Amino acid sequence: MTIFNRTRLTNDVFKIDIKRMRKGWYSDKYFENIGVMLSTLAEQKYLFKGKALRLGDIDLSKTKTGNIEVEMQWFTRRKGKVVVAGVDKALTVLRHCCGYFNGNGKFVNTWKRMEVEAVHDGATVTYAGDPMTVQPVLRVRGLYRNFALLETPTLGLLTRSSRVATNVYETLMAANGKPVLFFPARFDLHEVQAADGYAYNVAVQRFNYDHKSRVGPFISTDAQGDWWGGAGGGTVAHASIACFLGDTAETMMAFAATCEPDIPRIALVDFNNDSVKDSLLVMQRMFARYRELIDSGDETEAKRYQLYAIRLDTSSSIRDVSVPPLGAPELDMGVNPRLVFIVRNAIDSAWCNWQLPRKWKDRAREWCESVKIVASGGFSPSKILRFEKLDVPVDIFAVGSSLFANDGPRVTDFTSDITQVKINGEWQAMSKVGRNRGHNPDLELVTE
């Protein structure tokens, strides 16, 4: 599954479209053309007739181009540290789809005739900007015509998953180890949720491993946890508040009464653009019910009314009425540091305005101070870094589309090159100019 348990996932998990993958349905057409060309030459027993100036005086007269054996490496050119994911699925594609169709139309699998080395998901590679010194995450040796078709889908798998994993890792770094809720499902096709959620979990594991932390994975859909046993979580949306005619407190009371108590109660308080007012209304009503149940001896039912967090999600185009204008709109709009500080102060002191008997004052204060703040809405590593630099009291960041970012320094595209060819039983260097055979001590021989 990852570098942390040394176990690889199989097609029991991925359920790839083997039949169409073998036929090149998901491959760039030029790879199909290469396969047809080499297979035809192999049938014709074609012998190399050209000139290979880089190979010097080596005798090439018996070289069967159609059956050329190559060594190919897969690598990324994203600068800096990259958290690798998608390896297990790429291996699954190779395992089931390497081969050819014989004259009877039957597929002949050649996986066991190949030599394959790969890192585990969760490994890291570093690229300093020199394409002559890359760290491959996958290396294959075998007849090129037997796996040429699979270059496109394997590169896509590695690119997408490693991009998400690395973006999540960098977001966790920016957040100084605070939990990052994985909220990008609505920004892409539902078919990618399982792979994306897996990449997210790989990044969380890698972060915990590197920093000796215990940050938990928090996903929003069950599909995102499909490959690793996670389950989606969440509380209320703006739509639910609309169903309660804009009454956020009533929404949360209904949620608390009807949903399982192990679901964290997180109140979304920006619906009316007055985050302080709605936070206080939610807290007052939930605590009143909490206290009533405790006093009646029903502690189990009281857990339903333990408010876990307030979530701020103010649109970037408006200023919450809780925030006094400074004359600098770019500092006032959306979820900004001042809004968080103001809401935090309101949450912590809410109990002071409640009519409570003496025995309940300390417990009320603790109840209020335990309420966390979740910040969402347009958060990226750069915005999170700004909040952290200012020591803004956010406990959890909910991050969406920036985790899919693929621009500038976040471009994680993978590519692959043939690095060697076998001539007369010996491997000879054959990289394109400007590339070189890379080295990665984390590559392991894949034996199954």
N, C-alpha and C positions, 0 to 999 in steps of 0.2 A: 504493500500500500504506500509506504513512504520510507525514507532513509531511517526513520526512527523505529520501524519494526521489521525492516528487511523483507517484507512480504509483498509480492506484486499482485495487483488486481488482474482479473482475467475477464474473458468475454461473458462469464456468468453475470458480471456487473455491467459491462459496457453494452452488450447486445448490439454490436456493430452490424451493419448491413453487408454481410460477407458476400452474398451473391453478386450484388451490384458493384461492390468494391473490387472484386476480382475482375470484373469486366471493364473497369476504368470509368465508371459512372461519375466518380468524384475526382477524377484526375484531369489535369491540363492535357489537352489533346496531343501536344507534341510528345508527351511521354508515351502515349499509345503508339504514335508513329515510330518512335525509337524502338519500342518493343517489337513491332511488326517487322521493321527493317532488320534488326538483329536476329530475330527468329527465322526470317526468310534466308538470311545469309548462312545461318547455322544449317538449315536444311540443304542448302546448295553446297555446303562444305567450302565456303568461300575462304580464301587465304589472303591475308593483308598484302596489298600491292602498293601502298603508299610509302612515304618517307617519314620517319620519326627522328628528326634531327636531335632532339633532346636525349635520345637513348644511345647516341654514339654508334659504336660498331656492333651492337647486339644483332644477332641473326634473327630477323623477323619473318623469314620466309615460311615458317610453319605456324604463324600466329593466326588462330581462327577467330576473326573479329566477332563473328556471331556468338561465339561462346566466351567472349572476353570476361575474365574474372577481375573484379575491381574491389577496391576498398573505398567506401564512402563515409563521410562524417557529417553529422548534423550539429549546427551551432548557432548561437545568437550573437548579434552585434550591438545589443543594447549596452551602453557604457555603464560601468559600475557593477554593483552586485545584483545578480539576477537569481531569483528563487525559481528553480526548475519544476515544472509540473507538466503532465501530459505524456510522460515517458511510458507509463504502463499501458496506456491506450494505444500509443504508437507501436509498442511491441506487440500488442494484440493484433493490430492490423497486419503487421509483418508476419506474425505467427500463422494467421489463418489465410492470408492472401498472397504470400510469395509463391510464385509458380507459374504454370502455363496450362493452356487447354490443349490436349492432344488431338490427334486426327479424328477421334470419335466424339470430340466435344466434352470429354471428361477433364476436370481440373486436376492437375498433378501438383501437389503441394511440395515445395522444395525447402521449407523452413529448416529441416534437419540437415540439409546440405550446406547451410550457411554458418558463418561464424559471426555472432552478434555480441557486442559489448554495449552496456548502457549504465548510466547512473540511475539512482533511485529518485522518485519524486521527492521533493524536499531538499535535494542537494542544491548547492549554490555554485555558480560560475562567475568569474569576473572578466570583464573585457575592458582593456585600457585604450581602445581606439585603433589598434594596429591589427589589420586583418591577417597579418602573417603570424600572429600569435593568438589563436583562439583556443577555447576550451570546449571540445566536443562533448555532447551529452549522449550521443548515440553513434556507434560505428558498426558498419556492416561489411562483411566480405562475402562475395559470392558472384554468380553469373549475373551481370547487370540486367540482362533481359528478363530475369525472373522477379526483379523488384522495382524496375524503373517506374511502373505505373503508380507506385505507392509513395513517391516523393511528395506529391501535392498534399494528400491527406495527412501524412505524418508531419510535414512541416506545419500545416494548419493547426493540428492538435497541439503541438509544442508551443507554437506562437501564442495561440489564444490562452491556453492554460497558464503559461509562464508569465504572460502579460498581467493577467488578473492576480496571480500569486505575488508577483513583484510589486504591483501597485498596492495590494493589501499590506504587504510587508512594510513598504515605505510609509504608508498611512499609520500603521502601528508605531513605527519609529517616531513619526511626528507627534503622535498622541502620547508619547512617553509611557507606553504600556497600558494606557486606559483602554477599555473595551471598545471595539469598533463594530457596530452593527452592520451587517451586510445587506444593503437595501437597493441593489441595482436591478432587481428582477424585472421591474416595469420598463426598463430602458433597452430591452433586447428581446429576441425571440424566446418563447418558453422552452424550445428544444435545447437551449444551451444551459439551462439552469443547473442541471446535475453536474456538468463539467465545471461550471463557474463556482458552484458551492464547494466542490471538491478542492479546486485551486485555492479558494479562500481558506479552507481548513488546513491545507498544506502550509500556507503562509503563517497561519496562527501557530501551528506546531513549530515551524522553523523559528519564529520570533521567540517563543517560549524556550526553545532549546538554546538559542544564542544568548538570551538575556536572563536565563534562569527565572522566568516568569511563569505565571499561571493564568494568563488571559484566556478566557473561554471563547469558544466560537458561538456567534449569535447570527442565525440566518432567519429569513422571513418566509421562506416557502419550504414545504416538505421535500420538493424536488431537489432543492439545493443540498439536502443531506442524504440523498439517495445512495450515493456510492460509499459513504462512510458512517451511516447510521445516525445522522443528525436529524433533528425535527424542527420545522419552522415555528417561530414564536412571534407574538405581537399582541397588541391590545386593541386600541380604537383608532379609527381613521376619521378624517374630516367629514366623510359621508355619514358616519354614524351620528355625529353631533347634529348634522343637518336633519337627520331623522327625528331627533329630539328637539327640533325647532331652535337650535342654537344654544340650548342649555347644557353646557359642558358638565356641570356638576350632576345633573340628573342622568346624563349619559353614563358617567362613571359609577353612579349608584346602581344603575340597572346592570351595568357590566359586572360589578362586584357581586351582585345578588345572583346572577345567572351563570357566570363562567367559573370554571374550576379554580379553586383557591391557589393552586400552584402556578397559575399564569400571573406573571408580575403585573401589578396594576400601574400602568403608565398613562398619565393624563395628558392629552394633547390640548394645549391651552391657548393656541393662537387664533382659534376660529373667529372670535369677535375682536381680534386685534387689541386685546387688553389682557396680556399674559399674567400680570399681577392679580387683577381682579378675579379672573377665572381660576387661577391657582388657589387663591384664598377661599373661594367658594367651594371648590372641590375638596380642599383640605378640611374645611369646617364641617361639611356634611359627612364626609367619610369618617372623620375622627369621632363625631358625635355618635354615629352608629357603632363604631368600634368600642367606644367607651360604654355604651349601653349594653352591648353583648358581653363585655368583660364583667361589668357589674352584675349581670344576670348569671354569670358563671359559665357562659358558653364561649370558651376561648377558641374552640375549633371554628365556629362560625365567625368569630371576630377576625380571624386571619383573612377573611375575604375583604376586609376593609382596611388592610394595611397598605397604604399608598407607597409604591416602590419608587416612582419617579414622576417628575414633570417633564414633558417634552416640549421644547421650543422649536417652532417651525415657521416663523414669520417670513412671509414672502420678501424677497430682496427688493421689491418695488415699493414697499411701504415701511413706515416707521410705526412701531408699536406705541400706543398712547402712553405706556409706562415710561417711555424714554423722552426726557425733556430735549427739545431740539437744541443743537449746538451751532446751527448755521453751517454745518458740514454734512450734507446729506449722505455722502459716501460712508460716514461713520455712524449714521443714525439708522440706516435701513436694514431690514432683515434681522437675522439673529446676529447681533453684534455684542462685543464685550460688555458694554454698559448695560444692555438688557439683561444679560446673565447675572451680573453683579446685583442689579436691582431685584431680580426675581429671587436670587439666593437670600438676600437680606429679608425679603418679604416672607419667604418660606420659614426661615429660622425663627422669626419673631411672631409668626402667626398666632401661636398659643397665648401670647400676652393679651390678646383681645378676646379670648374666650372666657366665659364665665365658668370657672372650674373650682371645685372644692380643693382644699390645700393638698390632699393626698394625691390628686391627679396632676398637679402642676409639673412636677419633674418628669412624669411619664409623658405628658403632652409635649414638653420641650424635646424629649428624646425622640418622640414619634415624628415631630416636625424636622428635627435636624437629620434624621435618617433618610429623609426624602432626597433622592438624587436628582440631578439635572441631566437630561439627554438633549443634546444639541443636534439639529438636523437642518437640511436645506442648503444645498450648494457647498458643502464642506469638501475640501481637498487637502492634501498634505500642506500646501502653503498657507491656507487659512487656519488649519489646525495649529501649525507652528506659531502663527501670530497669536492665537489664543493662549497657547502654552507659554509663550514668552511673556505674556502679560499676566500669567497665573490666573486666568479666568476660571472660575469654579465649575467647570463642566466635568461631569463624572464619566459620561459615555458619549461617544460621537456616533451618529448614524450617517453613513456615507453611501452615496448612490453612484451616479454616472461617472464620477472621477475614477472609480475603480476599473473602468473599462478604457480609460484614456490611452491613446496611442498616438501621441503627438510629441514632437521635439525629442527631449531626452527619454521619453517613456516609450518610444517605438521599440518593440521587443521582437521584431520579425526574425524568424529563424530562416536559415538557408542551409543548403547542403552541397558538398563538392566531392567529386572523386579525387582522391589524394594519391592512390597507387593503382597500378595495373600489374597483373601477373603475366610475365613473359618467360617462356621456357622454364616454368616452375619457380621463378624468383620474382619477388615484388620489386617494382621499379616506381620511382616517384613520377607522378603525372598530375600535379595540381595545375590549375589555370594560373597564369601569371598574376602575381599580387596576392596569392593565397598559399597556404602551407599546411602540412599535416600538423594538427594540433595535439596537445598532450593534456590529459586529465587523469590524475591518479584515482579519481572516484569511479572511473569506468570499470564495470565488472562483467565477466563473461556470463551471458545468459544461457543457461543449460537446459531449460525446459520450454 
